[in-house]
Amino acid sequence: MQTHDSFSIEINSSAPVVSSRTIQIDTDIQSVWSILTDVNAWSTWQSDIQNSELKEPLAPGASFLWKSGGTRIRSTVHSLEYCRSIGWTGKAAGTRAIHNWTLSQLNGHTEVVVEESMEGPMAHLLRKFLQKSLDEGMQNWLDFLKKECEK
């Protein structure tokens, strides 16, 4: 797993459910950042998300509610470095997640790395199901992000 020094909370690499994905997007880092961090617009381009709502400025400590795959999630931003990284924690249905994004400019493209760890009683109990769901969900998110950014 790739780690990032600016995250105040790193993913838990020994959690029962852990996933990491990377994608190259053919646009500038500012465009990717703008789309990724517009929480209130996630559901307009990411069909796995039914709604998302941030009622305060995006900054460490800001909380937002969102619904993905029928599950309502309350998340709190733990780290934010403009055009470089954003991370949040989330709680839903007996699980606790740490979700971190890292962006970097490489040869005219933007590389996006997303990592997540999930723990808690349900993560242990439903490990196989949640691992498959997380792996697929993170890849979908990256694919949707790429499509939206490259329009």
Sequence and secondary structure as in RCSB ss.txt:
>XXXX:A:sequence
MQTHDSFSIEINSSAPVVSSRTIQIDTDIQSVWSILTDVNAWSTWQSDIQNSELKEPLAPGASFLWKSGGTRIRS
TVHSLEYCRSIGWTGKAAGTRAIHNWTLSQLNGHTEVVVEESMEGPMAHLLRKFLQKSLDEGMQNWLDFLKKECE
K
>XXXX:A:secstr
    TT SS   TTSSEEEEEEEEESS HHHHHHHHT GGGHHHH TTEEEEEE S SSTT EEEEEETTEEEEE
EEEEEETTTEEEEEEEETTEEEEEEEEEEEETTEEEEEEEEEEESHHHHHTHHHHHHHHHHHHHHHHHHHHHHHT
 
